Amino acid sequence: MKPLFVPHTFPIVNNKFSKNDNCKPNGLTGIIASDPMKVNTYSKMVDMISKLACLNRPYVLFFRGQIKEFRLGNQFPTIYPTYFRKYIQGTEIQNLMNILEIKQEELRDKNHNRKPRFHGAASIWELLHVRWALLQHYEICDTPFDITQSLHVAASFALQSEQGKREFRTGIIYVLALPWPSKNFHYNEEEELYLVRLAGKTPPQAKRPYRQEAYAAIITGVNPSVSSISFFNATFFLLSSL
C-alpha cells in the first residue's frame, strides 16, 4: 500500500501532538508514533477537525472510534481489521480465509434466493468486496475496517460503555485521510484501496449503515500472508489521533 503524500497535521513535540493553530507537513512515521492529543469537549474536537480538513483538501476525512489503541508488542499503534488481529495473535490464516469464504457464499446465496428480494440485491450478488463489507459491519467476519464520515458516530464508539452503566470514559478517535469516493463503491488503484459506502449498497431495511454513515475500507492488491500482513494496516492513511 502507498502512504499519503506528506499530510498537514498538528505540530509534533516530544512525540506528542501540540494544540497549535499552525498545522504543518509531518511525516507519516512521526504521526503514527505520536501519542494521541487529549481533547475534553466535543466542540473543541470539531474545531480541530476543521483545521485538518481545510489543510488536507485533496482528501476527505473519515473517522474511526475505538475504546483503546492496539499495538503489536512495543511497536507503533496499528489499525488492523479485527480479522487480521486474530491472525497476528496466532490463528491460522487458512482457517480465517476458509471461514470468510463460507460466510460470503452464504450471504450471496441467501440474498439471491430470498423471495421477495431486497432492494439492491444485485450488487450484493455481483461484488465480493460488498459482501466482505457487510460481513464486517455486522461483525461476522471483520476483514475490512469500519469508518464513518460522522465525527459524532466515531465519538460514540470510542466512548461506549457496558449497557446500563454510567461512568466517565476515555477513548480514541483516528482521523484518516482517504481519496475522494466517486460513487457508492470506489476502487483507487494508486492507493490500493477499495471503499464501500454501506448506506448506498444495503437495502433500506438495514437501518444501521444509514444511521452510522458507515463506510468499509478494504486494502487490496495483496494476500494475507506473513510477508504482506503489514499492508492491511490502515495507519498509512492516518492524519491524527484524538
C-alpha positions as a Python dict, from the first residue, in 0.01 Angstrom:
ca = {
    (1, 'M'): (0, 0, 0),
    (2, 'K'): (120, 351, -76),
    (3, 'P'): (112, 601, 211),
    (4, 'L'): (-29, 951, 185),
    (5, 'F'): (169, 1232, 38),
    (6, 'V'): (314, 1436, 325),
    (7, 'P'): (-3, 1545, 511),
    (8, 'H'): (-60, 1860, 713),
    (9, 'T'): (-128, 1796, 1079),
    (10, 'F'): (-70, 1946, 1421),
    (11, 'P'): (292, 2011, 1526),
    (12, 'I'): (463, 1719, 1698),
    (13, 'V'): (674, 1794, 2005),
    (14, 'N'): (839, 1512, 2205),
    (15, 'N'): (621, 1252, 2033),
    (16, 'K'): (303, 1439, 2124),
    (17, 'F'): (64, 1639, 1910),
    (18, 'S'): (64, 2004, 2010),
    (19, 'K'): (-258, 2207, 2024),
    (20, 'N'): (-144, 2475, 1783),
    (21, 'D'): (-319, 2666, 1507),
    (22, 'N'): (-13, 2640, 1284),
    (23, 'C'): (-60, 2299, 1125),
    (24, 'K'): (232, 2192, 909),
    (25, 'P'): (353, 1897, 699),
    (26, 'N'): (460, 1597, 905),
    (27, 'G'): (599, 1261, 802),
    (28, 'L'): (382, 954, 846),
    (29, 'T'): (619, 787, 1093),
    (30, 'G'): (605, 1087, 1325),
    (31, 'I'): (225, 1092, 1310),
    (32, 'I'): (192, 721, 1391),
    (33, 'A'): (450, 735, 1671),
    (34, 'S'): (292, 1034, 1845),
    (35, 'D'): (66, 999, 2147),
    (36, 'P'): (-300, 1095, 2093),
    (37, 'M'): (-395, 1453, 2164),
    (38, 'K'): (-616, 1498, 2469),
    (39, 'V'): (-946, 1674, 2394),
    (40, 'N'): (-1202, 1736, 2666),
    (41, 'T'): (-1505, 1863, 2472),
    (42, 'Y'): (-1680, 1770, 2150),
    (43, 'S'): (-1686, 2135, 2042),
    (44, 'K'): (-1308, 2161, 2069),
    (45, 'M'): (-1267, 1840, 1872),
    (46, 'V'): (-1485, 1976, 1590),
    (47, 'D'): (-1268, 2288, 1574),
    (48, 'M'): (-953, 2079, 1544),
    (49, 'I'): (-1101, 1857, 1275),
    (50, 'S'): (-1199, 2169, 1079),
    (51, 'K'): (-834, 2274, 1062),
    (52, 'L'): (-725, 1933, 937),
    (53, 'A'): (-997, 1928, 672),
    (54, 'C'): (-903, 2273, 545),
    (55, 'L'): (-533, 2192, 509),
    (56, 'N'): (-579, 1850, 350),
    (57, 'R'): (-822, 1938, 71),
    (58, 'P'): (-706, 1667, -173),
    (59, 'Y'): (-851, 1410, 67),
    (60, 'V'): (-1177, 1351, 250),
    (61, 'L'): (-1160, 1288, 624),
    (62, 'F'): (-1301, 973, 780),
    (63, 'F'): (-1310, 876, 1146),
    (64, 'R'): (-1276, 556, 1346),
    (65, 'G'): (-1359, 541, 1716),
    (66, 'Q'): (-1203, 278, 1943),
    (67, 'I'): (-1202, 231, 2319),
    (68, 'K'): (-822, 193, 2312),
    (69, 'E'): (-519, 166, 2087),
    (70, 'F'): (-397, -171, 1962),
    (71, 'R'): (-23, -228, 1950),
    (72, 'L'): (189, -522, 1840),
    (73, 'G'): (428, -564, 2131),
    (74, 'N'): (631, -245, 2167),
    (75, 'Q'): (562, -129, 1813),
    (76, 'F'): (361, 171, 1699),
    (77, 'P'): (-19, 166, 1720),
    (78, 'T'): (-189, -24, 1438),
    (79, 'I'): (-531, -10, 1274),
    (80, 'Y'): (-581, -365, 1156),
    (81, 'P'): (-922, -517, 1083),
    (82, 'T'): (-1027, -741, 1372),
    (83, 'Y'): (-994, -1044, 1146),
    (84, 'F'): (-622, -988, 1096),
    (85, 'R'): (-562, -915, 1463),
    (86, 'K'): (-675, -1274, 1520),
    (87, 'Y'): (-413, -1385, 1267),
    (88, 'I'): (-143, -1181, 1437),
    (89, 'Q'): (-241, -1340, 1768),
    (90, 'G'): (-181, -1688, 1629),
    (91, 'T'): (-495, -1809, 1449),
    (92, 'E'): (-403, -1992, 1127),
    (93, 'I'): (-464, -1768, 828),
    (94, 'Q'): (-606, -2055, 623),
    (95, 'N'): (-874, -2115, 886),
    (96, 'L'): (-972, -1748, 874),
    (97, 'M'): (-988, -1744, 495),
    (98, 'N'): (-1194, -2065, 486),
    (99, 'I'): (-1450, -1915, 726),
    (100, 'L'): (-1461, -1595, 522),
    (101, 'E'): (-1523, -1789, 200),
    (102, 'I'): (-1806, -1989, 357),
    (103, 'K'): (-1975, -1683, 508),
    (104, 'Q'): (-1960, -1471, 193),
    (105, 'E'): (-2106, -1758, -10),
    (106, 'E'): (-2388, -1797, 245),
    (107, 'L'): (-2463, -1425, 223),
    (108, 'R'): (-2461, -1432, -157),
    (109, 'D'): (-2686, -1736, -184),
    (110, 'K'): (-2937, -1631, 83),
    (111, 'N'): (-2963, -1286, -68),
    (112, 'H'): (-3005, -1424, -420),
    (113, 'N'): (-3266, -1684, -325),
    (114, 'R'): (-3474, -1466, -96),
    (115, 'K'): (-3835, -1405, -205),
    (116, 'P'): (-3917, -1123, -233),
    (117, 'R'): (-3571, -982, -290),
    (118, 'F'): (-3436, -681, -105),
    (119, 'H'): (-3374, -361, -297),
    (120, 'G'): (-3011, -351, -410),
    (121, 'A'): (-2974, -729, -407),
    (122, 'A'): (-2786, -732, -738),
    (123, 'S'): (-2479, -553, -604),
    (124, 'I'): (-2453, -798, -313),
    (125, 'W'): (-2468, -1089, -556),
    (126, 'E'): (-2218, -944, -802),
    (127, 'L'): (-1949, -779, -588),
    (128, 'L'): (-1725, -971, -349),
    (129, 'H'): (-1599, -658, -175),
    (130, 'V'): (-1955, -551, -94),
    (131, 'R'): (-2021, -889, 70),
    (132, 'W'): (-1700, -855, 270),
    (133, 'A'): (-1809, -507, 380),
    (134, 'L'): (-2147, -635, 500),
    (135, 'L'): (-1989, -926, 688),
    (136, 'Q'): (-1760, -676, 858),
    (137, 'H'): (-2029, -427, 951),
    (138, 'Y'): (-2238, -694, 1119),
    (139, 'E'): (-1933, -839, 1297),
    (140, 'I'): (-1942, -1179, 1128),
    (141, 'C'): (-1603, -1169, 952),
    (142, 'D'): (-1417, -847, 1027),
    (143, 'T'): (-1197, -829, 716),
    (144, 'P'): (-1239, -463, 619),
    (145, 'F'): (-1244, -195, 886),
    (146, 'D'): (-1545, 25, 961),
    (147, 'I'): (-1506, 401, 930),
    (148, 'T'): (-1754, 687, 920),
    (149, 'Q'): (-1781, 1042, 797),
    (150, 'S'): (-1965, 1130, 1118),
    (151, 'L'): (-1742, 1253, 1399),
    (152, 'H'): (-2038, 1210, 1636),
    (153, 'V'): (-2072, 840, 1548),
    (154, 'A'): (-1697, 783, 1589),
    (155, 'A'): (-1707, 951, 1930),
    (156, 'S'): (-1995, 729, 2041),
    (157, 'F'): (-1794, 417, 1951),
    (158, 'A'): (-1485, 549, 2129),
    (159, 'L'): (-1680, 619, 2449),
    (160, 'Q'): (-1919, 325, 2452),
    (161, 'S'): (-1966, 157, 2788),
    (162, 'E'): (-2137, -155, 2912),
    (163, 'Q'): (-2514, -139, 2887),
    (164, 'G'): (-2675, 21, 3190),
    (165, 'K'): (-2352, 165, 3330),
    (166, 'R'): (-2295, 538, 3366),
    (167, 'E'): (-1929, 621, 3403),
    (168, 'F'): (-1660, 857, 3283),
    (169, 'R'): (-1478, 700, 2992),
    (170, 'T'): (-1195, 782, 2757),
    (171, 'G'): (-1141, 658, 2406),
    (172, 'I'): (-950, 732, 2089),
    (173, 'I'): (-1060, 867, 1752),
    (174, 'Y'): (-840, 818, 1448),
    (175, 'V'): (-859, 1078, 1173),
    (176, 'L'): (-793, 918, 834),
    (177, 'A'): (-742, 1096, 502),
    (178, 'L'): (-869, 891, 208),
    (179, 'P'): (-921, 957, -164),
    (180, 'W'): (-1250, 1124, -252),
    (181, 'P'): (-1504, 849, -327),
    (182, 'S'): (-1678, 899, -659),
    (183, 'K'): (-1965, 654, -607),
    (184, 'N'): (-2112, 403, -362),
    (185, 'F'): (-1816, 173, -407),
    (186, 'H'): (-1485, 317, -512),
    (187, 'Y'): (-1160, 145, -606),
    (188, 'N'): (-847, 358, -602),
    (189, 'E'): (-571, 166, -776),
    (190, 'E'): (-292, 404, -675),
    (191, 'E'): (-367, 377, -301),
    (192, 'E'): (-469, 8, -333),
    (193, 'L'): (-791, 85, -151),
    (194, 'Y'): (-1150, -29, -202),
    (195, 'L'): (-1402, 197, -28),
    (196, 'V'): (-1765, 85, 10),
    (197, 'R'): (-2039, 327, 116),
    (198, 'L'): (-2270, 90, 300),
    (199, 'A'): (-2565, 330, 302),
    (200, 'G'): (-2570, 307, -76),
    (201, 'K'): (-2524, -69, -105),
    (202, 'T'): (-2757, -208, 163),
    (203, 'P'): (-3136, -233, 149),
    (204, 'P'): (-3332, 29, 343),
    (205, 'Q'): (-3443, -240, 588),
    (206, 'A'): (-3083, -243, 717),
    (207, 'K'): (-3109, 71, 928),
    (208, 'R'): (-2769, 66, 1098),
    (209, 'P'): (-2548, 161, 799),
    (210, 'Y'): (-2767, 463, 728),
    (211, 'R'): (-2773, 586, 1086),
    (212, 'Q'): (-2399, 545, 1128),
    (213, 'E'): (-2298, 695, 790),
    (214, 'A'): (-2089, 381, 759),
    (215, 'Y'): (-1816, 302, 511),
    (216, 'A'): (-1598, -6, 491),
    (217, 'A'): (-1240, 26, 372),
    (218, 'I'): (-1064, -276, 226),
    (219, 'I'): (-693, -287, 149),
    (220, 'T'): (-643, -460, -186),
    (221, 'G'): (-365, -592, -403),
    (222, 'V'): (-201, -835, -159),
    (223, 'N'): (-268, -1170, 1),
    (224, 'P'): (-282, -1202, 380),
    (225, 'S'): (48, -1385, 425),
    (226, 'V'): (325, -1333, 677),
    (227, 'S'): (521, -1119, 432),
    (228, 'S'): (229, -893, 343),
    (229, 'I'): (17, -857, 658),
    (230, 'S'): (153, -506, 717),
    (231, 'F'): (-27, -393, 402),
    (232, 'F'): (-358, -428, 588),
    (233, 'N'): (-256, -167, 846),
    (234, 'A'): (-468, 145, 789),
    (235, 'T'): (-224, 377, 967),
    (236, 'F'): (-90, 451, 617),
    (237, 'F'): (-381, 699, 595),
    (238, 'L'): (-353, 846, 946),
    (239, 'L'): (-361, 1223, 999),
    (240, 'S'): (-407, 1247, 1374),
    (241, 'S'): (-540, 1070, 1681),
    (242, 'L'): (-756, 1237, 1946),
}
